[in-house]
């Protein structure tokens, strides 16, 4: 993958990603991973959030989601959710062996 190759060539310590994402607390609900289809969260009108991830071979992976909604044309942010072990978005296979499945509390 080009991003990983570039990061390795530059001796990067980490890759930081920033996404506008849909989110849903799947940790406390009955979540059947084997029947989930890509896009199900979006179809269920879940919350929107800004997701920031930090991962690398020499650091502890980390991620944070900042949920928000629009009320009368203004953005209202809610409490952030930190993922102390990072999240696996499947974007950088082989970049960091520490990434685990996402869990929100």
PyMOL CGO cylinders between C-alpha atoms (Angstrom):
from pymol import cmd
from pymol.cgo import CYLINDER

trace = [
    CYLINDER, 0.00, 0.00, 0.00, 1.40, 3.38, -1.00, 0.3, 1, 1, 1, 1, 1, 1,
    CYLINDER, 1.40, 3.38, -1.00, 0.79, 5.13, 2.34, 0.3, 1, 1, 1, 1, 1, 1,
    CYLINDER, 0.79, 5.13, 2.34, 2.53, 2.38, 4.32, 0.3, 1, 1, 1, 1, 1, 1,
    CYLINDER, 2.53, 2.38, 4.32, 5.44, 2.25, 1.85, 0.3, 1, 1, 1, 1, 1, 1,
    CYLINDER, 5.44, 2.25, 1.85, 5.90, 6.02, 2.12, 0.3, 1, 1, 1, 1, 1, 1,
    CYLINDER, 5.90, 6.02, 2.12, 5.69, 5.91, 5.92, 0.3, 1, 1, 1, 1, 1, 1,
    CYLINDER, 5.69, 5.91, 5.92, 8.36, 3.19, 6.07, 0.3, 1, 1, 1, 1, 1, 1,
    CYLINDER, 8.36, 3.19, 6.07, 10.64, 5.01, 3.61, 0.3, 1, 1, 1, 1, 1, 1,
    CYLINDER, 10.64, 5.01, 3.61, 10.39, 8.17, 5.72, 0.3, 1, 1, 1, 1, 1, 1,
    CYLINDER, 10.39, 8.17, 5.72, 10.91, 6.21, 8.97, 0.3, 1, 1, 1, 1, 1, 1,
    CYLINDER, 10.91, 6.21, 8.97, 7.57, 7.47, 10.24, 0.3, 1, 1, 1, 1, 1, 1,
    CYLINDER, 7.57, 7.47, 10.24, 6.61, 6.62, 13.79, 0.3, 1, 1, 1, 1, 1, 1,
    CYLINDER, 6.61, 6.62, 13.79, 2.88, 6.79, 13.13, 0.3, 1, 1, 1, 1, 1, 1,
    CYLINDER, 2.88, 6.79, 13.13, 0.09, 7.34, 10.65, 0.3, 1, 1, 1, 1, 1, 1,
    CYLINDER, 0.09, 7.34, 10.65, -2.66, 9.73, 11.75, 0.3, 1, 1, 1, 1, 1, 1,
    CYLINDER, -2.66, 9.73, 11.75, -6.06, 9.55, 10.07, 0.3, 1, 1, 1, 1, 1, 1,
    CYLINDER, -6.06, 9.55, 10.07, -9.04, 11.88, 10.41, 0.3, 1, 1, 1, 1, 1, 1,
    CYLINDER, -9.04, 11.88, 10.41, -12.48, 10.82, 9.18, 0.3, 1, 1, 1, 1, 1, 1,
    CYLINDER, -12.48, 10.82, 9.18, -16.03, 12.05, 9.16, 0.3, 1, 1, 1, 1, 1, 1,
    CYLINDER, -16.03, 12.05, 9.16, -17.79, 8.86, 10.18, 0.3, 1, 1, 1, 1, 1, 1,
    CYLINDER, -17.79, 8.86, 10.18, -21.02, 7.29, 11.31, 0.3, 1, 1, 1, 1, 1, 1,
    CYLINDER, -21.02, 7.29, 11.31, -20.86, 5.61, 14.68, 0.3, 1, 1, 1, 1, 1, 1,
    CYLINDER, -20.86, 5.61, 14.68, -22.89, 3.37, 16.90, 0.3, 1, 1, 1, 1, 1, 1,
    CYLINDER, -22.89, 3.37, 16.90, -22.20, 1.82, 20.28, 0.3, 1, 1, 1, 1, 1, 1,
    CYLINDER, -22.20, 1.82, 20.28, -22.00, -1.86, 19.35, 0.3, 1, 1, 1, 1, 1, 1,
    CYLINDER, -22.00, -1.86, 19.35, -20.22, -2.96, 22.51, 0.3, 1, 1, 1, 1, 1, 1,
    CYLINDER, -20.22, -2.96, 22.51, -23.31, -3.05, 24.75, 0.3, 1, 1, 1, 1, 1, 1,
    CYLINDER, -23.31, -3.05, 24.75, -25.78, -4.25, 22.16, 0.3, 1, 1, 1, 1, 1, 1,
    CYLINDER, -25.78, -4.25, 22.16, -26.28, -7.65, 20.64, 0.3, 1, 1, 1, 1, 1, 1,
    CYLINDER, -26.28, -7.65, 20.64, -23.99, -7.29, 17.64, 0.3, 1, 1, 1, 1, 1, 1,
    CYLINDER, -23.99, -7.29, 17.64, -23.75, -10.18, 15.20, 0.3, 1, 1, 1, 1, 1, 1,
    CYLINDER, -23.75, -10.18, 15.20, -20.47, -9.56, 13.39, 0.3, 1, 1, 1, 1, 1, 1,
    CYLINDER, -20.47, -9.56, 13.39, -21.10, -12.46, 11.00, 0.3, 1, 1, 1, 1, 1, 1,
    CYLINDER, -21.10, -12.46, 11.00, -24.30, -10.88, 9.59, 0.3, 1, 1, 1, 1, 1, 1,
    CYLINDER, -24.30, -10.88, 9.59, -23.13, -7.25, 9.55, 0.3, 1, 1, 1, 1, 1, 1,
    CYLINDER, -23.13, -7.25, 9.55, -22.84, -5.71, 6.09, 0.3, 1, 1, 1, 1, 1, 1,
    CYLINDER, -22.84, -5.71, 6.09, -20.74, -2.67, 5.19, 0.3, 1, 1, 1, 1, 1, 1,
    CYLINDER, -20.74, -2.67, 5.19, -23.06, 0.33, 5.32, 0.3, 1, 1, 1, 1, 1, 1,
    CYLINDER, -23.06, 0.33, 5.32, -25.53, -1.06, 7.87, 0.3, 1, 1, 1, 1, 1, 1,
    CYLINDER, -25.53, -1.06, 7.87, -24.57, 1.62, 10.42, 0.3, 1, 1, 1, 1, 1, 1,
    CYLINDER, -24.57, 1.62, 10.42, -25.24, 4.40, 7.92, 0.3, 1, 1, 1, 1, 1, 1,
    CYLINDER, -25.24, 4.40, 7.92, -28.58, 2.90, 6.90, 0.3, 1, 1, 1, 1, 1, 1,
    CYLINDER, -28.58, 2.90, 6.90, -29.69, 2.82, 10.54, 0.3, 1, 1, 1, 1, 1, 1,
    CYLINDER, -29.69, 2.82, 10.54, -29.33, 6.63, 10.87, 0.3, 1, 1, 1, 1, 1, 1,
    CYLINDER, -29.33, 6.63, 10.87, -26.59, 6.34, 13.45, 0.3, 1, 1, 1, 1, 1, 1,
    CYLINDER, -26.59, 6.34, 13.45, -24.66, 9.21, 15.00, 0.3, 1, 1, 1, 1, 1, 1,
    CYLINDER, -24.66, 9.21, 15.00, -22.09, 11.17, 13.06, 0.3, 1, 1, 1, 1, 1, 1,
    CYLINDER, -22.09, 11.17, 13.06, -18.64, 11.72, 14.52, 0.3, 1, 1, 1, 1, 1, 1,
    CYLINDER, -18.64, 11.72, 14.52, -15.15, 12.90, 13.78, 0.3, 1, 1, 1, 1, 1, 1,
    CYLINDER, -15.15, 12.90, 13.78, -12.80, 9.91, 14.16, 0.3, 1, 1, 1, 1, 1, 1,
    CYLINDER, -12.80, 9.91, 14.16, -9.06, 10.39, 14.67, 0.3, 1, 1, 1, 1, 1, 1,
    CYLINDER, -9.06, 10.39, 14.67, -6.73, 7.38, 14.70, 0.3, 1, 1, 1, 1, 1, 1,
    CYLINDER, -6.73, 7.38, 14.70, -3.04, 7.07, 15.52, 0.3, 1, 1, 1, 1, 1, 1,
    CYLINDER, -3.04, 7.07, 15.52, -1.18, 3.84, 14.74, 0.3, 1, 1, 1, 1, 1, 1,
    CYLINDER, -1.18, 3.84, 14.74, 2.36, 2.74, 14.22, 0.3, 1, 1, 1, 1, 1, 1,
    CYLINDER, 2.36, 2.74, 14.22, 4.80, -0.09, 14.73, 0.3, 1, 1, 1, 1, 1, 1,
    CYLINDER, 4.80, -0.09, 14.73, 6.63, 1.61, 17.60, 0.3, 1, 1, 1, 1, 1, 1,
    CYLINDER, 6.63, 1.61, 17.60, 3.79, 3.25, 19.52, 0.3, 1, 1, 1, 1, 1, 1,
    CYLINDER, 3.79, 3.25, 19.52, 0.64, 2.30, 21.37, 0.3, 1, 1, 1, 1, 1, 1,
    CYLINDER, 0.64, 2.30, 21.37, -2.32, 2.66, 19.01, 0.3, 1, 1, 1, 1, 1, 1,
    CYLINDER, -2.32, 2.66, 19.01, -4.97, 5.20, 19.96, 0.3, 1, 1, 1, 1, 1, 1,
    CYLINDER, -4.97, 5.20, 19.96, -8.22, 6.59, 18.57, 0.3, 1, 1, 1, 1, 1, 1,
    CYLINDER, -8.22, 6.59, 18.57, -10.89, 9.05, 19.60, 0.3, 1, 1, 1, 1, 1, 1,
    CYLINDER, -10.89, 9.05, 19.60, -14.39, 9.72, 18.27, 0.3, 1, 1, 1, 1, 1, 1,
    CYLINDER, -14.39, 9.72, 18.27, -16.12, 13.05, 18.79, 0.3, 1, 1, 1, 1, 1, 1,
    CYLINDER, -16.12, 13.05, 18.79, -19.86, 12.56, 18.16, 0.3, 1, 1, 1, 1, 1, 1,
    CYLINDER, -19.86, 12.56, 18.16, -21.87, 15.52, 16.94, 0.3, 1, 1, 1, 1, 1, 1,
    CYLINDER, -21.87, 15.52, 16.94, -25.24, 16.50, 15.55, 0.3, 1, 1, 1, 1, 1, 1,
    CYLINDER, -25.24, 16.50, 15.55, -26.70, 19.48, 13.80, 0.3, 1, 1, 1, 1, 1, 1,
    CYLINDER, -26.70, 19.48, 13.80, -29.37, 21.45, 15.69, 0.3, 1, 1, 1, 1, 1, 1,
    CYLINDER, -29.37, 21.45, 15.69, -30.96, 24.43, 13.95, 0.3, 1, 1, 1, 1, 1, 1,
    CYLINDER, -30.96, 24.43, 13.95, -27.97, 24.75, 11.63, 0.3, 1, 1, 1, 1, 1, 1,
    CYLINDER, -27.97, 24.75, 11.63, -25.39, 24.65, 14.46, 0.3, 1, 1, 1, 1, 1, 1,
    CYLINDER, -25.39, 24.65, 14.46, -23.03, 21.81, 15.33, 0.3, 1, 1, 1, 1, 1, 1,
    CYLINDER, -23.03, 21.81, 15.33, -23.47, 20.40, 18.83, 0.3, 1, 1, 1, 1, 1, 1,
    CYLINDER, -23.47, 20.40, 18.83, -20.63, 18.19, 20.05, 0.3, 1, 1, 1, 1, 1, 1,
    CYLINDER, -20.63, 18.19, 20.05, -21.14, 15.44, 22.60, 0.3, 1, 1, 1, 1, 1, 1,
    CYLINDER, -21.14, 15.44, 22.60, -18.75, 13.63, 24.93, 0.3, 1, 1, 1, 1, 1, 1,
    CYLINDER, -18.75, 13.63, 24.93, -15.74, 12.16, 23.16, 0.3, 1, 1, 1, 1, 1, 1,
    CYLINDER, -15.74, 12.16, 23.16, -15.08, 8.42, 23.20, 0.3, 1, 1, 1, 1, 1, 1,
    CYLINDER, -15.08, 8.42, 23.20, -11.48, 7.21, 23.45, 0.3, 1, 1, 1, 1, 1, 1,
    CYLINDER, -11.48, 7.21, 23.45, -10.37, 3.79, 22.20, 0.3, 1, 1, 1, 1, 1, 1,
    CYLINDER, -10.37, 3.79, 22.20, -7.26, 3.00, 24.21, 0.3, 1, 1, 1, 1, 1, 1,
    CYLINDER, -7.26, 3.00, 24.21, -6.25, 0.15, 21.88, 0.3, 1, 1, 1, 1, 1, 1,
    CYLINDER, -6.25, 0.15, 21.88, -7.06, 1.95, 18.63, 0.3, 1, 1, 1, 1, 1, 1,
    CYLINDER, -7.06, 1.95, 18.63, -9.53, 0.81, 16.01, 0.3, 1, 1, 1, 1, 1, 1,
    CYLINDER, -9.53, 0.81, 16.01, -9.06, -1.44, 13.01, 0.3, 1, 1, 1, 1, 1, 1,
    CYLINDER, -9.06, -1.44, 13.01, -10.35, 0.25, 9.88, 0.3, 1, 1, 1, 1, 1, 1,
    CYLINDER, -10.35, 0.25, 9.88, -8.63, -2.23, 7.60, 0.3, 1, 1, 1, 1, 1, 1,
    CYLINDER, -8.63, -2.23, 7.60, -6.76, 0.58, 5.83, 0.3, 1, 1, 1, 1, 1, 1,
    CYLINDER, -6.76, 0.58, 5.83, -3.16, -0.23, 6.79, 0.3, 1, 1, 1, 1, 1, 1,
    CYLINDER, -3.16, -0.23, 6.79, -2.66, -4.01, 6.95, 0.3, 1, 1, 1, 1, 1, 1,
    CYLINDER, -2.66, -4.01, 6.95, 0.75, -4.92, 8.29, 0.3, 1, 1, 1, 1, 1, 1,
    CYLINDER, 0.75, -4.92, 8.29, 1.52, -1.42, 9.59, 0.3, 1, 1, 1, 1, 1, 1,
    CYLINDER, 1.52, -1.42, 9.59, 0.90, -2.16, 13.26, 0.3, 1, 1, 1, 1, 1, 1,
    CYLINDER, 0.90, -2.16, 13.26, 0.34, -5.47, 14.98, 0.3, 1, 1, 1, 1, 1, 1,
    CYLINDER, 0.34, -5.47, 14.98, -1.28, -3.82, 18.00, 0.3, 1, 1, 1, 1, 1, 1,
    CYLINDER, -1.28, -3.82, 18.00, -4.61, -2.91, 16.44, 0.3, 1, 1, 1, 1, 1, 1,
    CYLINDER, -4.61, -2.91, 16.44, -7.59, -4.69, 17.97, 0.3, 1, 1, 1, 1, 1, 1,
    CYLINDER, -7.59, -4.69, 17.97, -11.33, -4.64, 17.33, 0.3, 1, 1, 1, 1, 1, 1,
    CYLINDER, -11.33, -4.64, 17.33, -13.01, -1.32, 18.18, 0.3, 1, 1, 1, 1, 1, 1,
    CYLINDER, -13.01, -1.32, 18.18, -14.89, -1.05, 21.45, 0.3, 1, 1, 1, 1, 1, 1,
    CYLINDER, -14.89, -1.05, 21.45, -16.80, 1.96, 22.68, 0.3, 1, 1, 1, 1, 1, 1,
    CYLINDER, -16.80, 1.96, 22.68, -17.77, 2.43, 26.29, 0.3, 1, 1, 1, 1, 1, 1,
]
cmd.load_cgo(trace, "trace")
